[in-house]
Amino acid sequence: MADDDPDILDVLEITLSEENYEILKASDGEEALRMIKSKPLDLVLLDYNMPKMNGRQVCKEIKKDTLLRHLPVIMVTGKGEISDKIGGIDAGADDYIVKPFEPQELLARIRMILRRTERDLDANPLTRLPGNISILNELSELLEKKSLFAVCYIDLNKFKAYNDKYGFEHGDEVIRETGRIIIDSVQQSGNPQDFIGHIGGDDFVVITNLDNAERLCQAIIENFDKKAPLFYNETDRNNGYIMAKDRQGKEQKVGLLSVAIGLVTNEFRKIEHVVQVGEIGAELKSYAKNLEKSGYVKDQRKASET
């Protein structure tokens, strides 16, 4: 929740704490936006009038970010400020409440929006990208239409070793940033109709057309490789590796994070079921992971060769 009035923040904190909500507070719009981008949240309460960035500006930034656009926003406006209500709704706010407000009304609105979001959104809680149900639905629709398609199955190499050394918080940040890299790459080299999904963990999927698929894979690899060294401290970055234990507990050098992509298409063979897409994708991705650097492997086998 973000408000420049400490008294309002105190009232909100007391009200929400009684319902066992975990609360993060910000006193200006810039601080609020930094928090929103750094932690997975379920809902945002924004005061319309805040220093540095007002609620409308913050809301617009949230709604234009693919990772955040499904995050529900309640705008808190002043009594009788019709322009604030209109401005908040135009910026993409999901609801608004007028100060002074009854705590129970606020709680009711929060519960309603959370129920609606949970029901309507199949999203990964870390990245807010569409999850497995949406991915399956998207693939099923393409198969039913008998459309030509390309599916990029994206996975990170060396992620477990990174997680073990740097901890889950840094690991989660790598996953969030990978989501952003994929989104930026699709905007740069893909189509507006391309679908981006988050299977879970460090596994992502992009569904695109045949013409753009390889160019998109190359863009994801290039953009990830530029960003990957920044996930490490200076020593590890300069070394180009970290020390990590293998399954036998022995210390060994492990290279920096890279990205592996298995590219599935129905260009050369007929695919009739979603399960086939996933199986081929897993196989191709395992080949890509053996490259020991960022890369992609495209399936060019014909049906008779499988």
C-alpha positions in Angstrom: 0.0 0.0 0.0 1.3 3.5 -0.9 0.2 6.8 0.7 2.1 9.9 1.7 -0.1 10.4 4.8 1.3 8.3 7.7 -2.0 8.4 9.5 -3.8 6.7 6.6 -1.0 4.2 6.4 -1.4 3.4 10.1 -5.2 2.9 9.7 -4.7 0.7 6.6 -2.0 -1.4 8.4 -4.2 -1.9 11.5 -7.2 -2.8 9.4 -5.4 -5.3 7.1 -3.2 -6.8 9.8 -6.4 -7.9 11.7 -7.2 -10.0 8.6 -3.7 -11.5 8.5 -2.6 -9.8 5.3 1.1 -9.3 5.0 1.7 -5.6 4.3 4.4 -3.5 2.6 4.2 0.3 3.0 5.5 3.1 0.7 5.3 6.8 1.3 5.7 8.0 -2.4 5.1 6.7 -5.9 8.7 5.9 -6.8 9.2 3.8 -3.7 5.9 2.0 -4.3 6.9 1.1 -7.9 10.3 -0.2 -6.8 8.5 -2.5 -4.2 6.0 -3.6 -6.7 8.7 -4.6 -9.2 10.8 -6.4 -6.7 8.3 -8.6 -4.8 5.4 -10.8 -5.9 2.3 -9.1 -4.6 -1.4 -10.0 -4.6 -2.9 -6.5 -4.6 -1.9 -2.8 -4.5 -3.6 0.1 -2.7 -2.5 3.4 -4.2 -3.3 6.9 -3.0 -4.1 9.1 -6.0 -2.1 12.1 -4.7 1.5 11.1 -3.7 4.9 12.9 -4.2 7.4 12.0 -6.9 4.8 9.9 -8.8 1.1 10.0 -8.2 -1.2 7.0 -8.1 -2.3 7.4 -11.7 1.3 7.4 -12.9 2.2 4.3 -10.8 -0.9 2.5 -12.0 -0.1 3.2 -15.6 3.4 1.8 -15.1 2.0 -1.3 -13.5 -0.5 -2.0 -16.3 1.9 -1.5 -19.1 4.4 -4.1 -17.6 3.5 -7.6 -18.9 4.7 -9.1 -15.7 2.5 -6.8 -13.6 -0.5 -5.9 -15.6 -2.7 -8.6 -14.0 -1.8 -7.2 -10.5 -5.1 -5.7 -9.1 -5.0 -2.1 -8.1 -7.4 -0.2 -5.8 -7.1 3.6 -6.0 -7.7 5.6 -2.9 -9.1 9.0 -3.8 -10.2 12.1 -1.9 -13.9 12.8 -1.2 -15.7 14.3 -4.1 -12.6 14.2 -6.4 -14.4 12.9 -9.5 -11.4 13.7 -11.7 -9.2 11.4 -9.5 -11.7 8.6 -9.8 -11.9 9.0 -13.6 -8.1 9.3 -13.8 -7.5 6.2 -11.7 -9.9 4.1 -13.8 -8.5 5.4 -17.1 -5.0 4.4 -15.8 -6.2 0.8 -15.4 -7.2 0.7 -11.7 -9.5 -2.2 -10.9 -11.5 -0.4 -8.2 -11.4 2.8 -6.1 -12.4 3.8 -2.6 -13.0 7.3 -1.3 -11.4 8.7 1.9 -12.6 8.7 4.6 -13.6 5.1 4.2 -15.1 2.4 6.4 -12.5 -0.3 7.1 -15.0 -3.0 6.6 -15.9 -1.7 3.2 -12.2 -1.7 2.2 -11.8 -5.3 3.4 -14.9 -6.4 1.5 -13.6 -4.8 -1.7 -10.1 -6.4 -1.2 -11.7 -9.8 -0.7 -13.9 -9.4 -3.8 -11.0 -8.4 -6.0 -8.7 -11.2 -4.7 -11.5 -13.8 -5.3 -12.0 -12.5 -8.8 -8.3 -12.4 -9.6 -7.8 -16.0 -8.3 -10.7 -17.2 -10.4 -9.9 -15.3 -13.6 -6.1 -15.5 -13.7 -4.1 -18.6 -14.2 -0.7 -16.9 -13.5 2.6 -17.9 -12.0 2.9 -16.2 -8.6 6.5 -15.2 -9.2 6.3 -13.6 -12.7 2.5 -13.2 -13.1 2.9 -14.8 -16.6 0.1 -17.2 -17.7 0.6 -20.7 -16.2 0.1 -24.2 -17.3 -3.7 -24.1 -17.9 -3.3 -21.1 -20.2 -0.4 -22.8 -22.0 -2.4 -26.0 -22.6 -5.4 -24.0 -23.8 -3.3 -22.0 -26.2 -1.7 -25.1 -27.7 -5.0 -27.0 -27.8 -6.5 -24.1 -29.8 -3.7 -24.1 -32.3 -3.9 -27.9 -32.8 -7.7 -27.7 -33.2 -7.3 -25.1 -35.9 -4.5 -27.1 -37.5 -2.4 -24.0 -37.6 1.3 -24.0 -38.3 3.2 -23.0 -35.1 6.5 -22.9 -33.3 6.9 -23.4 -29.6 10.1 -22.3 -27.7 10.7 -24.3 -24.5 13.1 -22.2 -22.5 15.2 -23.4 -19.5 18.2 -22.1 -17.6 21.5 -24.0 -17.4 23.4 -24.1 -14.0 20.4 -22.6 -12.2 20.5 -25.1 -9.3 24.1 -24.3 -8.6 23.3 -20.6 -8.7 20.4 -21.1 -6.3 22.5 -23.1 -3.9 25.2 -20.5 -3.7 23.3 -17.2 -3.9 20.0 -18.3 -2.2 16.4 -18.5 -3.2 15.7 -14.7 -3.1 18.4 -14.1 -5.7 17.2 -17.2 -7.6 13.7 -15.8 -7.7 15.0 -12.5 -9.0 16.8 -14.3 -11.8 13.5 -16.0 -12.8 11.7 -12.7 -12.7 14.4 -11.1 -14.8 14.3 -14.0 -17.3 10.6 -13.4 -17.7 11.4 -9.7 -18.5 14.1 -10.7 -20.9 11.7 -13.0 -22.8 9.0 -10.3 -22.9 11.5 -7.8 -24.2 12.8 -10.2 -26.8 9.3 -11.0 -28.0 8.6 -7.3 -28.3 11.9 -6.9 -30.2 11.7 -9.9 -32.5 8.3 -11.5 -32.2 4.7 -10.6 -33.0 2.0 -8.9 -31.0 0.0 -12.2 -31.1 2.9 -14.3 -29.6 2.0 -16.1 -26.3 4.4 -16.1 -23.3 3.9 -18.6 -20.5 5.7 -19.6 -17.3 5.6 -23.4 -16.8 7.2 -23.1 -13.3 10.6 -22.7 -11.8 13.1 -21.6 -14.5 11.0 -23.1 -17.3 9.2 -20.8 -19.8 7.4 -21.2 -23.1 6.8 -18.9 -26.0 4.3 -19.8 -28.8 5.0 -17.9 -32.0 4.9 -18.5 -35.8 7.4 -20.3 -38.0 8.8 -17.1 -39.7 9.9 -15.5 -36.4 10.8 -18.5 -34.3 14.6 -18.8 -34.9 15.1 -15.0 -34.8 13.2 -15.0 -31.5 15.4 -17.7 -30.1 18.5 -15.8 -31.1 17.2 -12.6 -29.5 16.4 -14.4 -26.2 19.9 -15.9 -26.1 21.6 -12.6 -26.9 19.6 -10.6 -24.4 20.0 -13.2 -21.7 23.8 -13.6 -22.2 24.2 -9.8 -21.9 22.3 -9.8 -18.6 23.5 -13.0 -17.0 26.9 -11.7 -15.6 25.1 -9.0 -13.7 23.4 -11.8 -11.5 26.8 -12.5 -9.9 29.1 -10.7 -7.5 32.3 -9.1 -9.0 34.6 -12.0 -8.1 32.4 -14.7 -9.7 31.7 -12.5 -12.7 35.4 -11.9 -13.3 36.2 -15.6 -12.8 33.5 -16.7 -15.1 32.4 -19.5 -12.8 31.3 -20.3 -9.2 32.4 -23.1 -6.9 29.6 -25.6 -6.2 29.2 -29.1 -4.9 28.3 -32.0 -7.2 26.0 -34.8 -6.2 28.9 -36.6 -4.5 29.6 -33.4 -2.4 32.8 -32.6 -4.3 33.6 -28.9 -5.1 33.8 -28.1 -8.8 33.8 -25.1 -11.1 30.3 -24.3 -12.5 30.0 -21.9 -15.4 27.7 -18.9 -15.3 24.0 -19.1 -16.1 23.0 -19.7 -19.7 19.8 -20.4 -21.5 18.7 -23.6 -23.4 15.8 -23.5 -25.9 14.1 -26.5 -27.5 12.2 -25.3 -30.6 9.2 -27.5 -31.6 7.3 -26.9 -34.9 4.8 -28.8 -37.0 6.6 -27.6 -40.1 7.9 -31.0 -41.1 5.7 -33.4 -39.2 2.1 -33.6 -38.0 1.5 -33.0 -34.3 -2.0 -34.0 -33.1 -1.8 -33.7 -29.3 -0.5 -31.3 -26.7 1.4 -34.1 -25.0 3.5 -34.6 -28.2 4.5 -30.9 -28.1 5.7 -31.2 -24.5 7.6 -34.5 -25.1 9.4 -33.2 -28.2 10.2 -29.9 -26.4 11.7 -31.7 -23.4 13.8 -33.9 -25.8 15.1 -30.9 -27.8 15.8 -28.9 -24.6 17.9 -31.7 -23.2 20.0 -31.5 -26.4 20.3 -27.7 -26.1 21.5 -28.1 -22.5 24.3 -30.3 -23.6 25.8 -27.4 -25.6 27.3 -26.1 -22.4 26.5 -22.5 -23.5 23.4 -20.6 -24.5 21.8 -22.1 -27.6 18.7 -23.6 -29.2 17.9 -26.8 -31.0 15.2 -27.0 -33.6 13.4 -30.2 -34.5 13.7 -30.7 -38.3 12.8 -34.4 -38.3 10.0 -35.6 -40.5 7.3 -38.0 -39.2 9.1 -41.0 -40.8 12.3 -40.2 -38.9 10.8 -40.3 -35.4 
